[in-house]
Amino acid sequence: MTTIFSGSASRIRTIYAFSLLVALLWPTPSPAGGRPAGGPQPAAAPFFPLEIGWTTELAAPAATRPAFDDEQAYVPLRDGTLAAIRLHDGSVAWNIEQATALPPAADGGTVVVAEGSAVTALQAATGARLWSLDLGAAVSTAPLRGAGWLIVGLEGGDLVALEAASGRELWRRALGGPLRIPPTFGGRRLFVPIDDGRLAALDLLTGGLLWEQPLTGHPRKVLPLDAVFVGTTGNYLYRLSLSSGRVDWRWRTGGDVVGAPVVDEERIYFASLDNMLWALDRGSGVQRWRRVLTRRPQAVPGLLGRLLLVSGVSEEVRTFDRETGEPSSALTAPAELGAPPYVAPSLASAGLRMVVLAADGRLIGMRRPVPPPAVSLVEPPPPLRPVPYRVLSSRPIEIAPLTAAPAVRPGRMPAR
């Protein structure tokens, strides 16, 4: 009996030791997103440094923000002209007389500008006028162009939808309040910030009102996704129901929210005029992190993979790790910025990473630094030697035929 019990105990100890070894060696599954559980996360790859690829001296400083498509930048100038700059080399494609105080819109091979009560469509390749339409009241919002639609707001509070190809008016909706911020497409909906503190959702096809939600302060540009995210000058960021406009949550800041926020799968990021950069949980609105900015922000954070790009009223552009909020890298632009830097995947086809508009009237294309040519240190190149059969001379050179050298007797020098 004792022998049997002793053998069983031995087997139990063996099985326990083997189970413990398997538990230690078996790989632990990673959480969602493929990141290893626990421990420090790897730092995001830096976006900077960059170097100047080209610089274009504009005829005058910019009047407002430029518009971009895949091939060109369209810059309204203070001298009443509109300049088109090629992105691949910075050359001027065309420059025409076309004043505007509102940012243009570029899409589908056309550029749309608004000045006074007129909206004008230009051919992107040449600047030739395609059509122009007087709307009867001054245009008060930058044109919104996309998917065949062109949307503009008027000083009297009307929102007008046009057919982008022809300029034909499709519908007009009176909203009863000043319009300053451009609306935003959201599927078949159109989200319109009204400067009296309301946010309206319209049916894009008809202009019919779907819902309206009062907010604290003037609403900024809207980000519609699975919900509606919008900041206000009342120091709040809101998450609203997409279908009804109901407030899901709101977050209090210490200053006006700057522009529209940006999001990833987990968080929402935005800047406020109390010099703060925020990251909140996209679903619940719980704060994940916040960082103090050293410059007053003027641009919405831009997402560059795992990095957030933030610019301010200065020459400095900074990036932050969106997982932790830690500063990643910085760039000092050649001059104070006249508009937020432009970063888009389409710039790669032009060999660029960023386009910067300087306040002094320069447009600058930034690219990755070009490394010096690689030199092998294992097998150094041979020393430079003159080619033996090439002799530089201004006159012919006579070469005497080779003759046998005279014999030299011991103790005597050859005769000269």
Secondary structure, 3 states (H helix, E strand, C coil): CHHHHHHHHHHHHHHHHHHHHHHHHCCCCCCCCCCCCCCCCCCCCCCCCCEEEEEEECCCCECCCCEECCCEEEEEECCCEEEEEECCCCCEEEEEECCCCCCCEEECCEEEEEECCEEEEEECCCCCEEEEEECCCCECCCCEEECCEEEEEECCCEEEEEECCCCCEEEEEECCCCCCCCCEEECCEEEEEECCCEEEEEECCCCCEEEEEECCCCECCCEECCCEEEEECCCEEEEECCCCCCEEEEEECCCCECCCCEECCCEEEEEECCCEEEEEECCCCCEEEEEECCCCECCCCEEECCEEEEEECCCEEEEEECCCCCEEEEEECCCCECCCCECCHHHHHHCCCEEEEECCCEEEEEECCCCCCCCCCCCCCCCCCCCCCCCCCCCCCCCCCCCCCCCCCCCCCCCC
